Amino acid sequence: MQPIKFSNEERKEIVARIQTYFHEELEHQIGDIPAELLLNFFTDEIGAHYYNRGLYDAQAVLSKQLDQFTDAVYGLEQRPKQR
């Protein structure tokens, strides 16, 4: 698996959300560097769990779609005429 990477714009948005969370929920101010370090921790240590969950969810959707497709193909099957 390749490392999870965010664009600079995404990182700025996530850092801002971390800072907002700390301020609103914990009544604590957190600077850019601590928020970046927290983002790095979650990305490196926990991100794979979320990534894998997304893959499992996508696989389940794809499997369901494939079952429907298979059923549709069988529905097109023609039977030979009986003599």
Backbone atoms as SQL, in Angstrom:
CREATE TABLE atoms (id INTEGER PRIMARY KEY, chain TEXT, resi INTEGER, resn TEXT, atom TEXT, x REAL, y REAL, z REAL);
INSERT INTO atoms VALUES
  (1, 'A', 1, 'MET', 'N', 0.833, -1.176, 0.000),
  (2, 'A', 1, 'MET', 'CA', 0.000, 0.000, 0.000),
  (3, 'A', 1, 'MET', 'C', 0.882, 1.246, 0.000),
  (4, 'A', 2, 'GLN', 'N', 0.507, 2.184, -0.816),
  (5, 'A', 2, 'GLN', 'CA', 1.238, 3.444, -0.843),
  (6, 'A', 2, 'GLN', 'C', 0.812, 4.297, 0.350),
  (7, 'A', 3, 'PRO', 'N', 1.721, 5.126, 0.835),
  (8, 'A', 3, 'PRO', 'CA', 1.370, 5.982, 1.970),
  (9, 'A', 3, 'PRO', 'C', 0.219, 6.930, 1.613),
  (10, 'A', 4, 'ILE', 'N', -0.581, 7.243, 2.604),
  (11, 'A', 4, 'ILE', 'CA', -1.678, 8.195, 2.411),
  (12, 'A', 4, 'ILE', 'C', -1.067, 9.588, 2.373),
  (13, 'A', 5, 'LYS', 'N', -1.363, 10.319, 1.313),
  (14, 'A', 5, 'LYS', 'CA', -0.830, 11.672, 1.166),
  (15, 'A', 5, 'LYS', 'C', -1.973, 12.627, 0.856),
  (16, 'A', 6, 'PHE', 'N', -1.884, 13.805, 1.415),
  (17, 'A', 6, 'PHE', 'CA', -2.860, 14.847, 1.173),
  (18, 'A', 6, 'PHE', 'C', -2.180, 16.008, 0.464),
  (19, 'A', 7, 'SER', 'N', -2.940, 16.710, -0.364),
  (20, 'A', 7, 'SER', 'CA', -2.409, 17.912, -1.000),
  (21, 'A', 7, 'SER', 'C', -2.220, 18.984, 0.080),
  (22, 'A', 8, 'ASN', 'N', -1.478, 20.029, -0.250),
  (23, 'A', 8, 'ASN', 'CA', -1.270, 21.125, 0.711),
  (24, 'A', 8, 'ASN', 'C', -2.604, 21.746, 1.116),
  (25, 'A', 9, 'GLU', 'N', -3.505, 21.880, 0.155),
  (26, 'A', 9, 'GLU', 'CA', -4.817, 22.452, 0.440),
  (27, 'A', 9, 'GLU', 'C', -5.602, 21.558, 1.391),
  (28, 'A', 10, 'GLU', 'N', -5.565, 20.250, 1.156),
  (29, 'A', 10, 'GLU', 'CA', -6.251, 19.313, 2.039),
  (30, 'A', 10, 'GLU', 'C', -5.657, 19.347, 3.445),
  (31, 'A', 11, 'ARG', 'N', -4.324, 19.394, 3.528),
  (32, 'A', 11, 'ARG', 'CA', -3.668, 19.439, 4.833),
  (33, 'A', 11, 'ARG', 'C', -4.088, 20.682, 5.613),
  (34, 'A', 12, 'LYS', 'N', -4.120, 21.822, 4.932),
  (35, 'A', 12, 'LYS', 'CA', -4.524, 23.069, 5.589),
  (36, 'A', 12, 'LYS', 'C', -5.950, 22.961, 6.114),
  (37, 'A', 13, 'GLU', 'N', -6.840, 22.380, 5.317),
  (38, 'A', 13, 'GLU', 'CA', -8.232, 22.227, 5.735),
  (39, 'A', 13, 'GLU', 'C', -8.345, 21.281, 6.935),
  (40, 'A', 14, 'ILE', 'N', -7.616, 20.171, 6.893),
  (41, 'A', 14, 'ILE', 'CA', -7.671, 19.208, 7.991),
  (42, 'A', 14, 'ILE', 'C', -7.087, 19.812, 9.265),
  (43, 'A', 15, 'VAL', 'N', -5.967, 20.502, 9.141),
  (44, 'A', 15, 'VAL', 'CA', -5.352, 21.157, 10.308),
  (45, 'A', 15, 'VAL', 'C', -6.328, 22.157, 10.915),
  (46, 'A', 16, 'ALA', 'N', -6.990, 22.925, 10.078),
  (47, 'A', 16, 'ALA', 'CA', -7.972, 23.900, 10.575),
  (48, 'A', 16, 'ALA', 'C', -9.110, 23.195, 11.299),
  (49, 'A', 17, 'ARG', 'N', -9.539, 22.063, 10.791),
  (50, 'A', 17, 'ARG', 'CA', -10.620, 21.313, 11.443),
  (51, 'A', 17, 'ARG', 'C', -10.164, 20.745, 12.784),
  (52, 'A', 18, 'ILE', 'N', -8.923, 20.283, 12.851),
  (53, 'A', 18, 'ILE', 'CA', -8.367, 19.798, 14.124),
  (54, 'A', 18, 'ILE', 'C', -8.351, 20.944, 15.136),
  (55, 'A', 19, 'GLN', 'N', -7.893, 22.096, 14.691),
  (56, 'A', 19, 'GLN', 'CA', -7.832, 23.248, 15.585),
  (57, 'A', 19, 'GLN', 'C', -9.234, 23.657, 16.053),
  (58, 'A', 20, 'THR', 'N', -10.198, 23.629, 15.157),
  (59, 'A', 20, 'THR', 'CA', -11.580, 23.959, 15.519),
  (60, 'A', 20, 'THR', 'C', -12.122, 22.950, 16.523),
  (61, 'A', 21, 'TYR', 'N', -11.845, 21.675, 16.296),
  (62, 'A', 21, 'TYR', 'CA', -12.299, 20.641, 17.224),
  (63, 'A', 21, 'TYR', 'C', -11.727, 20.873, 18.622),
  (64, 'A', 22, 'PHE', 'N', -10.430, 21.098, 18.693),
  (65, 'A', 22, 'PHE', 'CA', -9.798, 21.331, 20.001),
  (66, 'A', 22, 'PHE', 'C', -10.412, 22.544, 20.692),
  (67, 'A', 23, 'HIS', 'N', -10.661, 23.590, 19.913),
  (68, 'A', 23, 'HIS', 'CA', -11.214, 24.819, 20.490),
  (69, 'A', 23, 'HIS', 'C', -12.650, 24.604, 20.964),
  (70, 'A', 24, 'GLU', 'N', -13.503, 24.013, 20.121),
  (71, 'A', 24, 'GLU', 'CA', -14.924, 23.882, 20.439),
  (72, 'A', 24, 'GLU', 'C', -15.225, 22.751, 21.426),
  (73, 'A', 25, 'GLU', 'N', -14.566, 21.628, 21.282),
  (74, 'A', 25, 'GLU', 'CA', -14.891, 20.461, 22.099),
  (75, 'A', 25, 'GLU', 'C', -14.052, 20.357, 23.373),
  (76, 'A', 26, 'LEU', 'N', -12.811, 20.799, 23.292),
  (77, 'A', 26, 'LEU', 'CA', -11.906, 20.651, 24.430),
  (78, 'A', 26, 'LEU', 'C', -11.562, 21.981, 25.092),
  (79, 'A', 27, 'GLU', 'N', -12.072, 23.066, 24.511),
  (80, 'A', 27, 'GLU', 'CA', -11.787, 24.419, 25.003),
  (81, 'A', 27, 'GLU', 'C', -10.282, 24.631, 25.186),
  (82, 'A', 28, 'HIS', 'N', -9.550, 24.251, 24.147),
  (83, 'A', 28, 'HIS', 'CA', -8.091, 24.349, 24.165),
  (84, 'A', 28, 'HIS', 'C', -7.625, 24.820, 22.796),
  (85, 'A', 29, 'GLN', 'N', -6.714, 25.767, 22.811),
  (86, 'A', 29, 'GLN', 'CA', -6.126, 26.244, 21.553),
  (87, 'A', 29, 'GLN', 'C', -4.967, 25.331, 21.178),
  (88, 'A', 30, 'ILE', 'N', -4.871, 24.990, 19.904),
  (89, 'A', 30, 'ILE', 'CA', -3.757, 24.172, 19.419),
  (90, 'A', 30, 'ILE', 'C', -3.188, 24.863, 18.184),
  (91, 'A', 31, 'GLY', 'N', -1.882, 24.959, 18.146),
  (92, 'A', 31, 'GLY', 'CA', -1.218, 25.639, 17.034),
  (93, 'A', 31, 'GLY', 'C', -1.119, 24.771, 15.789),
  (94, 'A', 32, 'ASP', 'N', -0.578, 25.378, 14.742),
  (95, 'A', 32, 'ASP', 'CA', -0.436, 24.671, 13.465),
  (96, 'A', 32, 'ASP', 'C', 0.461, 23.440, 13.580),
  (97, 'A', 33, 'ILE', 'N', 1.608, 23.599, 14.251),
  (98, 'A', 33, 'ILE', 'CA', 2.561, 22.479, 14.324),
  (99, 'A', 33, 'ILE', 'C', 1.993, 21.306, 15.122),
  (100, 'A', 34, 'PRO', 'N', 1.423, 21.528, 16.310),
  (101, 'A', 34, 'PRO', 'CA', 0.820, 20.385, 17.014),
  (102, 'A', 34, 'PRO', 'C', -0.324, 19.741, 16.216),
  (103, 'A', 35, 'ALA', 'N', -1.111, 20.554, 15.532),
  (104, 'A', 35, 'ALA', 'CA', -2.204, 20.007, 14.722),
  (105, 'A', 35, 'ALA', 'C', -1.640, 19.179, 13.563),
  (106, 'A', 36, 'GLU', 'N', -0.571, 19.645, 12.935),
  (107, 'A', 36, 'GLU', 'CA', 0.097, 18.887, 11.861),
  (108, 'A', 36, 'GLU', 'C', 0.635, 17.562, 12.397),
  (109, 'A', 37, 'LEU', 'N', 1.254, 17.605, 13.581),
  (110, 'A', 37, 'LEU', 'CA', 1.792, 16.384, 14.178),
  (111, 'A', 37, 'LEU', 'C', 0.677, 15.386, 14.491),
  (112, 'A', 38, 'LEU', 'N', -0.451, 15.888, 14.967),
  (113, 'A', 38, 'LEU', 'CA', -1.593, 15.025, 15.237),
  (114, 'A', 38, 'LEU', 'C', -2.132, 14.428, 13.938),
  (115, 'A', 39, 'LEU', 'N', -2.206, 15.239, 12.893),
  (116, 'A', 39, 'LEU', 'CA', -2.625, 14.744, 11.586),
  (117, 'A', 39, 'LEU', 'C', -1.673, 13.658, 11.098),
  (118, 'A', 40, 'ASN', 'N', -0.372, 13.891, 11.238),
  (119, 'A', 40, 'ASN', 'CA', 0.615, 12.886, 10.824),
  (120, 'A', 40, 'ASN', 'C', 0.438, 11.583, 11.605),
  (121, 'A', 41, 'PHE', 'N', 0.187, 11.688, 12.898),
  (122, 'A', 41, 'PHE', 'CA', -0.012, 10.507, 13.720),
  (123, 'A', 41, 'PHE', 'C', -1.219, 9.713, 13.230),
  (124, 'A', 42, 'PHE', 'N', -2.359, 10.401, 13.085),
  (125, 'A', 42, 'PHE', 'CA', -3.559, 9.695, 12.634),
  (126, 'A', 42, 'PHE', 'C', -3.383, 9.114, 11.239),
  (127, 'A', 43, 'THR', 'N', -2.728, 9.843, 10.370),
  (128, 'A', 43, 'THR', 'CA', -2.508, 9.355, 9.003),
  (129, 'A', 43, 'THR', 'C', -1.630, 8.111, 9.013),
  (130, 'A', 44, 'ASP', 'N', -0.529, 8.169, 9.755),
  (131, 'A', 44, 'ASP', 'CA', 0.438, 7.065, 9.755),
  (132, 'A', 44, 'ASP', 'C', -0.033, 5.863, 10.571),
  (133, 'A', 45, 'GLU', 'N', -0.668, 6.111, 11.697),
  (134, 'A', 45, 'GLU', 'CA', -0.994, 5.036, 12.626),
  (135, 'A', 45, 'GLU', 'C', -2.414, 4.495, 12.490),
  (136, 'A', 46, 'ILE', 'N', -3.333, 5.323, 12.061),
  (137, 'A', 46, 'ILE', 'CA', -4.739, 4.924, 12.044),
  (138, 'A', 46, 'ILE', 'C', -5.333, 4.981, 10.633),
  (139, 'A', 47, 'GLY', 'N', -4.740, 5.755, 9.773),
  (140, 'A', 47, 'GLY', 'CA', -5.272, 5.954, 8.427),
  (141, 'A', 47, 'GLY', 'C', -5.528, 4.672, 7.662),
  (142, 'A', 48, 'ALA', 'N', -4.659, 3.686, 7.820),
  (143, 'A', 48, 'ALA', 'CA', -4.825, 2.423, 7.097),
  (144, 'A', 48, 'ALA', 'C', -6.124, 1.725, 7.474),
  (145, 'A', 49, 'HIS', 'N', -6.539, 1.860, 8.722),
  (146, 'A', 49, 'HIS', 'CA', -7.796, 1.240, 9.149),
  (147, 'A', 49, 'HIS', 'C', -8.987, 1.850, 8.405),
  (148, 'A', 50, 'TYR', 'N', -8.988, 3.172, 8.287),
  (149, 'A', 50, 'TYR', 'CA', -10.071, 3.850, 7.559),
  (150, 'A', 50, 'TYR', 'C', -9.996, 3.531, 6.068),
  (151, 'A', 51, 'TYR', 'N', -8.803, 3.503, 5.539),
  (152, 'A', 51, 'TYR', 'CA', -8.604, 3.179, 4.127),
  (153, 'A', 51, 'TYR', 'C', -9.135, 1.778, 3.832),
  (154, 'A', 52, 'ASN', 'N', -8.762, 0.824, 4.670),
  (155, 'A', 52, 'ASN', 'CA', -9.216, -0.555, 4.478),
  (156, 'A', 52, 'ASN', 'C', -10.728, -0.670, 4.603),
  (157, 'A', 53, 'ARG', 'N', -11.315, 0.049, 5.547),
  (158, 'A', 53, 'ARG', 'CA', -12.774, 0.027, 5.691),
  (159, 'A', 53, 'ARG', 'C', -13.418, 0.532, 4.405),
  (160, 'A', 54, 'GLY', 'N', -12.876, 1.562, 3.818),
  (161, 'A', 54, 'GLY', 'CA', -13.385, 2.075, 2.545),
  (162, 'A', 54, 'GLY', 'C', -13.286, 1.034, 1.442),
  (163, 'A', 55, 'LEU', 'N', -12.167, 0.304, 1.422),
  (164, 'A', 55, 'LEU', 'CA', -12.008, -0.761, 0.430),
  (165, 'A', 55, 'LEU', 'C', -13.043, -1.861, 0.635),
  (166, 'A', 56, 'TYR', 'N', -13.266, -2.255, 1.881),
  (167, 'A', 56, 'TYR', 'CA', -14.254, -3.301, 2.170),
  (168, 'A', 56, 'TYR', 'C', -15.651, -2.849, 1.744),
  (169, 'A', 57, 'ASP', 'N', -15.980, -1.590, 2.027),
  (170, 'A', 57, 'ASP', 'CA', -17.281, -1.068, 1.641),
  (171, 'A', 57, 'ASP', 'C', -17.425, -1.038, 0.119),
  (172, 'A', 58, 'ALA', 'N', -16.369, -0.605, -0.568),
  (173, 'A', 58, 'ALA', 'CA', -16.402, -0.571, -2.030),
  (174, 'A', 58, 'ALA', 'C', -16.518, -1.977, -2.602),
  (175, 'A', 59, 'GLN', 'N', -15.818, -2.924, -2.004),
  (176, 'A', 59, 'GLN', 'CA', -15.882, -4.307, -2.459),
  (177, 'A', 59, 'GLN', 'C', -17.293, -4.867, -2.284),
  (178, 'A', 60, 'ALA', 'N', -17.958, -4.540, -1.190),
  (179, 'A', 60, 'ALA', 'CA', -19.316, -5.019, -0.949),
  (180, 'A', 60, 'ALA', 'C', -20.280, -4.453, -1.989),
  (181, 'A', 61, 'VAL', 'N', -20.135, -3.168, -2.301),
  (182, 'A', 61, 'VAL', 'CA', -20.989, -2.544, -3.312),
  (183, 'A', 61, 'VAL', 'C', -20.740, -3.187, -4.667),
  (184, 'A', 62, 'LEU', 'N', -19.475, -3.374, -5.008),
  (185, 'A', 62, 'LEU', 'CA', -19.123, -3.985, -6.292),
  (186, 'A', 62, 'LEU', 'C', -19.639, -5.417, -6.379),
  (187, 'A', 63, 'SER', 'N', -19.537, -6.168, -5.312),
  (188, 'A', 63, 'SER', 'CA', -20.015, -7.540, -5.291),
  (189, 'A', 63, 'SER', 'C', -21.525, -7.594, -5.527),
  (190, 'A', 64, 'LYS', 'N', -22.246, -6.677, -4.873),
  (191, 'A', 64, 'LYS', 'CA', -23.695, -6.621, -5.052),
  (192, 'A', 64, 'LYS', 'C', -24.041, -6.276, -6.500),
  (193, 'A', 65, 'GLN', 'N', -23.323, -5.317, -7.065),
  (194, 'A', 65, 'GLN', 'CA', -23.550, -4.926, -8.458),
  (195, 'A', 65, 'GLN', 'C', -23.237, -6.088, -9.402),
  (196, 'A', 66, 'LEU', 'N', -22.176, -6.821, -9.112),
  (197, 'A', 66, 'LEU', 'CA', -21.797, -7.958, -9.946),
  (198, 'A', 66, 'LEU', 'C', -22.862, -9.046, -9.886),
  (199, 'A', 67, 'ASP', 'N', -23.422, -9.279, -8.704),
  (200, 'A', 67, 'ASP', 'CA', -24.513, -10.252, -8.573),
  (201, 'A', 67, 'ASP', 'C', -25.715, -9.835, -9.416),
  (202, 'A', 68, 'GLN', 'N', -26.049, -8.552, -9.388),
  (203, 'A', 68, 'GLN', 'CA', -27.169, -8.055, -10.188),
  (204, 'A', 68, 'GLN', 'C', -26.880, -8.195, -11.677),
  (205, 'A', 69, 'PHE', 'N', -25.646, -7.917, -12.068),
  (206, 'A', 69, 'PHE', 'CA', -25.242, -8.054, -13.464),
  (207, 'A', 69, 'PHE', 'C', -25.338, -9.514, -13.904),
  (208, 'A', 70, 'THR', 'N', -24.850, -10.411, -13.063),
  (209, 'A', 70, 'THR', 'CA', -24.904, -11.841, -13.371),
  (210, 'A', 70, 'THR', 'C', -26.345, -12.296, -13.532),
  (211, 'A', 71, 'ASP', 'N', -27.219, -11.852, -12.639),
  (212, 'A', 71, 'ASP', 'CA', -28.637, -12.200, -12.738),
  (213, 'A', 71, 'ASP', 'C', -29.235, -11.670, -14.039),
  (214, 'A', 72, 'ALA', 'N', -28.860, -10.458, -14.423),
  (215, 'A', 72, 'ALA', 'CA', -29.373, -9.873, -15.666),
  (216, 'A', 72, 'ALA', 'C', -28.898, -10.666, -16.884),
  (217, 'A', 73, 'VAL', 'N', -27.653, -11.115, -16.865),
  (218, 'A', 73, 'VAL', 'CA', -27.124, -11.905, -17.982),
  (219, 'A', 73, 'VAL', 'C', -27.871, -13.237, -18.069),
  (220, 'A', 74, 'TYR', 'N', -28.080, -13.894, -16.947),
  (221, 'A', 74, 'TYR', 'CA', -28.838, -15.152, -16.957),
  (222, 'A', 74, 'TYR', 'C', -30.265, -14.918, -17.450),
  (223, 'A', 75, 'GLY', 'N', -30.817, -13.745, -17.157),
  (224, 'A', 75, 'GLY', 'CA', -32.162, -13.411, -17.626),
  (225, 'A', 75, 'GLY', 'C', -32.238, -13.298, -19.133),
  (226, 'A', 76, 'LEU', 'N', -31.113, -13.045, -19.780),
  (227, 'A', 76, 'LEU', 'CA', -31.076, -12.947, -21.244),
  (228, 'A', 76, 'LEU', 'C', -30.914, -14.300, -21.920),
  (229, 'A', 77, 'GLU', 'N', -30.612, -15.285, -21.123),
  (230, 'A', 77, 'GLU', 'CA', -30.370, -16.620, -21.676),
  (231, 'A', 77, 'GLU', 'C', -31.616, -17.128, -22.399),
  (232, 'A', 78, 'GLN', 'N', -31.393, -17.703, -23.553),
  (233, 'A', 78, 'GLN', 'CA', -32.506, -18.251, -24.336),
  (234, 'A', 78, 'GLN', 'C', -32.519, -19.779, -24.217),
  (235, 'A', 79, 'ARG', 'N', -33.713, -20.299, -24.199),
  (236, 'A', 79, 'ARG', 'CA', -33.874, -21.735, -24.108),
  (237, 'A', 79, 'ARG', 'C', -34.211, -22.281, -25.494),
  (238, 'A', 80, 'PRO', 'N', -33.644, -23.434, -25.813),
  (239, 'A', 80, 'PRO', 'CA', -34.010, -24.040, -27.099),
  (240, 'A', 80, 'PRO', 'C', -35.491, -24.462, -27.067),
  (241, 'A', 81, 'LYS', 'N', -36.099, -24.441, -28.227),
  (242, 'A', 81, 'LYS', 'CA', -37.501, -24.855, -28.322),
  (243, 'A', 81, 'LYS', 'C', -37.604, -26.338, -28.077),
  (244, 'A', 82, 'GLN', 'N', -38.655, -26.749, -27.400),
  (245, 'A', 82, 'GLN', 'CA', -38.899, -28.168, -27.127),
  (246, 'A', 82, 'GLN', 'C', -39.578, -28.779, -28.348),
  (247, 'A', 83, 'ARG', 'N', -39.210, -29.974, -28.700),
  (248, 'A', 83, 'ARG', 'CA', -39.847, -30.685, -29.817),
  (249, 'A', 83, 'ARG', 'C', -40.895, -31.620, -29.335);
